[in-house]
Amino acid sequence: MSTIRVAALQPKRRTLSFKLSYPEALEQVRRNLDELAGLAEAAARQGCQIAAFPEDTLGTLEWEAGNPGQLHAFLRKAESLMLERLGAVAAQHQMPLACCNDCAEGPDIYNTAILLGANGREIGRYHKVQPTLGESSRKRGTSFPVFAVPGIGTVGMCICYDILFPETTRALALAGADLVFHLTLGGASMGIPEADLAAFRTRASENFIYLVVAFRGGGSMVIGPKGEILAEGGREPDAVVAADIDPAGGREAGDSLGGLTADFRARLFRERNPAAYAILTDPHPPALDKLRDIPVPSIEVAAALMAEGLTTGAEAFYEADRWLSEGQTEAARQRFEELAAHFGTAWIGRVSRERLEKLGPR
C-alpha cells in the first residue's frame, strides 16, 4: 500500500459585490487569492500532497451577473491572477492544486476546473459539461478528460450540477480516473439532505473511485471507493478536510460466486453491456414525451432569474433578514412572501419560505 494525503479546501464565502468597479473587483480578487493561498499552505503544512478548491474559487459569480459588458476582459485577467498565485503555492510546496472559476476562452465563457501540477504549471482543464438552466450563457463542455499526476495517480474533475448525472462519474471512471475532485457550490441530489449524502457516496461506490468533494462554506468530504466517508468538514470556514488514501487500493470486492477481486473495477467494467445503453445518448428519449406538459423556464428566464438572485434579489433578501432582526416583522413578512413567489425553487425563494414558516400565520 502506498498512501497519499488528499484534501478538499473549504473556504468561507468570499464573493465580489456586483457594485464594485472593475479595478475594485480585481483588487478584491487579489485579496481573495492571498487568503486562499494561505488555506492551501495550511494544507501543505498538514502533509497534503494534492488539494482542491470549490467551484467559483475567486468568488466572481455575483460580480459577473451585474457586469456583463466587462465580463470577458475581467475573467481573462482574473484567471491569470489565479493561475499565477495558486501556481506559485503549488510549486513552492510541490503540491498539485485544483481550482475552478468561470474563464473566458475566445468568444466563449466556460465554467472551468483547472489542475495545476507540482511545478505550478497547468496540467489540464475541464469544462463543465452540465451547466444548470440558469448558467446557459456558459458554453457546455463536450468531454470528461482525466489527467496523469506523478506520485498521485489518474485524476478527473467535475463541477457542481455535473454530479446529478451519474454518467459524469461513470465516464471519468471508464476513462481511468482513480481519484475524482468534485468542485461545487451545491449538493448531489434535489431530494432531502439524506439523499444528497447518499448520492455522493453512491457516485463513489458505484464506480469504485475516491471522491473528494470541495464545497464552499461547509459539506466538504473525502469518500472512499466503497462509499465510506473518510473525512468530513462540517460547517467550519476555511477548513482543510484531509484524508490518507491509497489511490491504487481499497477496491477489494466480490460476490457469492466470483470470489474476491483485488480491484472490482476489473470486473465491473468488463461486465458492462454497452449495446443496451443507446438510450443514454438519445437526445429525445421517450420520457421527454411523457413530461412534455410539465412547464420548464426558458433559458432566457432562468438566466435572468439567476443574475437577479445573485445581485438585487440577494440584496432584497438580506434587507428583509435585517428588518426581521430589528423587529419589523410585517415588513419582513411581506418581502419574504414576494421573494418566495418570485424566486420559486431558487435559494432565495426556498429560504424565504423557511423564514415564513418560522414566522407562522398572521
C-alpha positions in Angstrom: 0.0 0.0 0.0 1.3 3.5 -0.9 -0.8 6.2 0.7 -1.1 9.9 -0.1 -2.8 12.7 1.7 -5.6 14.4 -0.2 -7.6 17.4 0.8 -10.8 19.3 0.0 -10.2 23.0 0.8 -13.3 24.5 2.4 -13.1 28.3 2.2 -15.5 30.7 3.7 -17.7 32.8 1.4 -15.6 35.5 -0.3 -17.8 36.9 -3.1 -17.3 40.1 -5.1 -20.2 42.6 -4.9 -21.7 43.4 -8.2 -21.4 47.1 -7.2 -17.6 47.1 -7.3 -15.9 48.9 -10.2 -13.7 46.9 -12.5 -10.4 48.0 -10.7 -12.1 47.4 -7.3 -13.2 43.9 -8.3 -9.7 42.9 -9.5 -8.2 44.2 -6.2 -10.7 42.0 -4.3 -9.7 39.1 -6.4 -6.1 39.7 -5.3 -7.1 39.9 -1.7 -9.1 36.7 -2.0 -6.2 34.9 -3.6 -3.9 35.9 -0.7 -6.3 34.3 1.7 -6.9 31.3 -0.4 -3.2 30.8 -0.9 -2.9 30.7 2.9 -5.5 28.0 3.1 -3.6 25.9 0.5 -0.4 26.5 2.5 -2.2 25.2 5.6 -3.0 22.0 3.7 0.7 21.7 2.8 1.7 22.1 6.4 -0.6 19.2 7.2 1.2 17.0 4.8 -1.3 17.1 2.0 0.0 16.1 -1.4 -2.8 17.3 -3.6 -5.8 19.6 -2.8 -8.8 21.2 -4.4 -10.7 24.4 -4.1 -14.5 24.6 -4.7 -16.4 26.0 -7.7 -16.2 29.8 -8.0 -12.8 29.8 -6.4 -12.4 33.5 -6.8 -15.9 34.4 -5.8 -16.7 36.3 -9.0 -20.2 34.9 -9.8 -22.1 37.8 -8.2 -19.9 40.4 -10.0 -20.3 38.6 -13.3 -24.1 38.8 -13.0 -24.1 42.5 -12.6 -21.4 43.4 -15.1 -21.9 41.5 -18.3 -20.4 44.2 -20.5 -16.9 43.8 -18.9 -17.0 40.1 -18.4 -14.5 38.7 -20.9 -11.7 41.1 -20.1 -12.3 40.8 -16.4 -12.3 36.9 -16.4 -9.2 36.8 -18.5 -7.3 38.9 -16.0 -8.8 37.1 -13.0 -7.8 33.7 -14.4 -4.2 35.0 -15.0 -4.0 36.2 -11.4 -5.4 32.9 -10.1 -3.0 30.7 -12.0 0.0 32.9 -11.1 -0.8 33.0 -7.4 -2.0 29.4 -6.8 0.6 28.1 -9.2 3.3 29.7 -7.0 1.9 27.9 -4.0 1.7 24.6 -5.8 5.4 24.9 -6.9 6.6 26.1 -3.5 5.1 23.1 -1.7 5.3 20.6 -4.6 1.6 20.1 -4.1 -0.8 19.9 -7.1 -3.9 22.1 -6.8 -7.3 22.0 -8.5 -9.2 25.3 -8.8 -12.4 26.3 -10.5 -13.9 29.5 -11.9 -15.6 30.9 -14.9 -13.0 31.5 -17.6 -13.1 33.3 -21.0 -11.7 31.4 -23.9 -12.1 33.2 -27.2 -15.7 34.4 -27.6 -17.0 31.9 -25.0 -17.2 31.6 -21.3 -16.8 28.2 -19.6 -17.2 27.1 -16.0 -13.7 25.7 -15.8 -11.8 23.4 -13.5 -8.0 23.7 -13.8 -5.5 21.2 -12.5 -2.1 22.7 -11.6 0.9 20.3 -11.2 3.6 20.2 -8.5 5.7 22.6 -10.7 2.8 25.1 -10.6 2.1 24.8 -14.3 -1.3 23.8 -15.7 -1.7 20.0 -16.3 -5.1 20.4 -17.9 -8.6 21.8 -17.6 -12.1 20.5 -17.7 -15.1 22.5 -19.0 -18.4 21.9 -17.1 -20.5 19.5 -19.3 -23.8 20.1 -17.5 -24.4 23.8 -16.6 -27.7 24.4 -15.0 -30.5 26.2 -16.9 -29.6 29.4 -15.3 -26.0 29.0 -16.4 -26.8 28.5 -20.0 -24.9 31.6 -21.1 -21.8 29.4 -20.4 -20.7 27.2 -23.2 -21.0 23.4 -22.4 -18.0 21.2 -22.3 -18.0 18.1 -24.5 -15.9 15.6 -22.8 -14.6 14.2 -19.4 -10.8 14.3 -19.6 -8.6 12.6 -17.0 -5.0 13.5 -16.2 -2.0 11.5 -15.0 -0.4 13.3 -12.0 3.0 11.9 -11.0 3.0 10.5 -7.5 -0.8 10.7 -7.2 -2.5 8.7 -9.9 -5.1 9.4 -12.6 -7.2 12.4 -11.7 -10.6 13.6 -13.1 -12.7 16.6 -12.2 -16.3 17.6 -12.3 -18.3 20.6 -11.3 -21.5 21.1 -9.2 -24.6 20.1 -11.3 -22.4 17.5 -13.2 -22.7 15.2 -10.2 -26.5 14.9 -10.5 -25.9 13.0 -13.8 -24.5 9.5 -13.0 -22.9 9.5 -16.4 -20.4 12.0 -15.3 -18.5 9.9 -12.7 -19.0 6.8 -14.8 -17.4 8.5 -17.8 -14.5 9.6 -15.6 -14.1 6.1 -14.1 -14.2 4.5 -17.5 -11.5 6.9 -18.7 -9.3 5.6 -15.9 -9.7 8.1 -13.1 -8.7 6.7 -9.7 -9.4 10.0 -7.9 -12.2 12.5 -8.8 -12.3 16.0 -7.5 -15.9 17.4 -7.3 -15.7 21.2 -7.1 -19.0 22.6 -6.1 -21.4 25.1 -4.6 -24.2 22.7 -4.3 -25.2 19.1 -3.4 -25.6 15.9 -5.4 -29.4 15.5 -5.2 -32.5 17.6 -5.4 -34.0 15.4 -2.7 -33.9 15.5 1.1 -30.5 16.1 2.8 -30.1 12.4 3.4 -30.5 11.7 -0.3 -27.8 14.3 -1.0 -25.2 12.5 1.1 -26.3 9.1 -0.3 -25.8 10.4 -3.8 -22.2 11.5 -3.1 -21.5 8.1 -1.6 -23.2 6.3 -4.4 -21.2 8.1 -7.1 -18.0 6.9 -5.4 -19.1 3.3 -4.7 -20.8 2.6 -8.0 -17.6 3.4 -9.8 -15.0 2.3 -7.1 -13.3 5.7 -7.1 -12.1 8.1 -4.5 -14.3 11.2 -4.5 -13.1 14.5 -3.0 -15.9 17.0 -2.6 -14.7 20.6 -2.2 -17.6 22.6 -1.0 -17.5 26.3 -0.1 -18.6 27.1 3.5 -19.3 23.5 4.6 -20.1 20.0 3.5 -16.7 19.0 2.1 -15.7 15.4 2.4 -13.4 12.6 1.2 -15.2 9.4 0.2 -13.7 6.0 -0.4 -14.3 3.5 -3.3 -16.9 1.6 -1.2 -18.8 4.7 -0.2 -17.1 5.1 3.2 -16.7 8.7 4.5 -13.0 9.2 5.2 -13.2 12.8 6.3 -15.9 15.5 6.7 -15.6 19.2 7.1 -18.8 20.1 8.8 -19.6 23.9 8.6 -16.1 25.1 9.6 -15.0 28.0 7.5 -11.5 28.0 5.9 -11.0 24.3 6.8 -8.7 21.7 5.4 -10.7 18.4 5.0 -8.0 15.8 4.6 -7.6 12.0 4.5 -4.9 9.5 3.8 -5.8 7.2 0.8 -4.2 4.5 -1.3 -5.2 5.5 -4.9 -4.5 2.0 -6.1 -6.2 0.2 -3.2 -9.4 0.0 -1.2 -11.4 -1.6 -4.1 -11.4 -5.3 -3.0 -14.9 -6.8 -3.5 -16.7 -9.8 -4.8 -20.0 -11.6 -5.0 -21.1 -15.0 -3.7 -19.9 -16.8 -6.9 -16.9 -14.8 -8.1 -14.8 -14.7 -5.0 -12.7 -11.6 -4.0 -11.3 -9.4 -6.7 -8.4 -7.1 -5.8 -9.9 -4.2 -7.7 -13.5 -4.8 -8.6 -13.3 -2.3 -11.5 -11.7 -5.2 -13.4 -15.0 -7.0 -13.2 -17.4 -4.1 -13.2 -16.2 -2.5 -16.4 -15.8 -5.8 -18.2 -19.3 -6.9 -17.3 -20.9 -3.8 -18.8 -23.3 -4.3 -21.7 -22.9 -1.1 -23.7 -25.0 -2.4 -26.6 -28.0 -1.9 -24.3 -27.2 1.7 -23.4 -28.1 3.5 -26.6 -30.9 5.4 -24.8 -28.3 7.2 -22.7 -27.2 9.2 -25.8 -30.7 9.6 -27.3 -31.3 13.4 -27.3 -35.0 12.9 -27.1 -35.8 9.8 -25.1 -39.5 8.7 -24.6 -39.5 10.2 -21.1 -39.5 13.7 -22.6 -42.7 13.0 -24.4 -44.2 11.8 -21.2 -43.1 15.0 -19.5 -43.9 17.4 -22.3 -46.7 19.2 -20.4 -44.5 19.9 -17.3 -43.6 23.7 -17.6 -39.9 24.5 -17.6 -38.5 28.0 -17.6 -36.9 29.2 -20.8 -33.2 29.6 -20.9 -33.6 33.4 -21.0 -36.0 33.5 -18.0 -33.7 31.1 -16.0 -30.6 33.1 -16.8 -32.2 36.4 -15.8 -33.5 34.9 -12.5 -30.1 33.6 -11.7 -28.5 37.0 -12.3 -31.2 38.7 -10.2 -30.7 36.2 -7.4 -27.0 36.9 -7.3 -27.5 40.7 -7.2 -30.6 42.7 -6.4 -32.6 39.7 -5.3 -29.9 38.8 -2.7 -29.9 42.4 -1.5 -33.7 42.3 -1.0 -33.4 39.1 0.9 -30.7 40.3 3.3 -32.6 43.5 3.8 -35.7 41.5 4.9 -33.5 39.5 7.2 -32.3 42.7 8.8 -35.8 44.0 9.2 -36.7 40.8 10.9 -33.8 41.2 13.4 -34.9 44.8 14.0 -38.4 43.7 14.9 -40.0 45.0 11.6 -41.9 41.7 11.3 -44.7 42.7 9.0 -42.4 44.4 6.5 -40.1 41.4 6.5 -43.0 39.0 6.1 -44.3 40.9 3.1 -40.8 40.9 1.5 -40.3 37.2 2.1 -43.7 36.5 0.6 -42.7 38.4 -2.6 -39.4 36.7 -2.8 -40.9 33.3 -2.3 -43.3 33.8 -5.1 -40.8 35.4 -7.5 -37.8 33.1 -6.9 -39.6 29.7 -6.7 -37.1 26.9 -6.0 -34.0 29.1 -6.1 -32.3 29.5 -2.8 -33.9 32.9 -2.1 -37.4 31.5 -2.7 -36.6 28.4 -0.6 -35.1 30.2 2.4 -37.8 32.9 2.2 -40.4 30.1 2.7 -38.4 28.8 5.6 -38.5 32.3 7.2 -42.3 32.5 6.7 -42.8 29.1 8.3 -40.9 30.2 11.3 -43.0 33.4 11.5 -46.2 31.4 11.4 -49.6 32.7 10.3 -50.5 36.4 10.7 
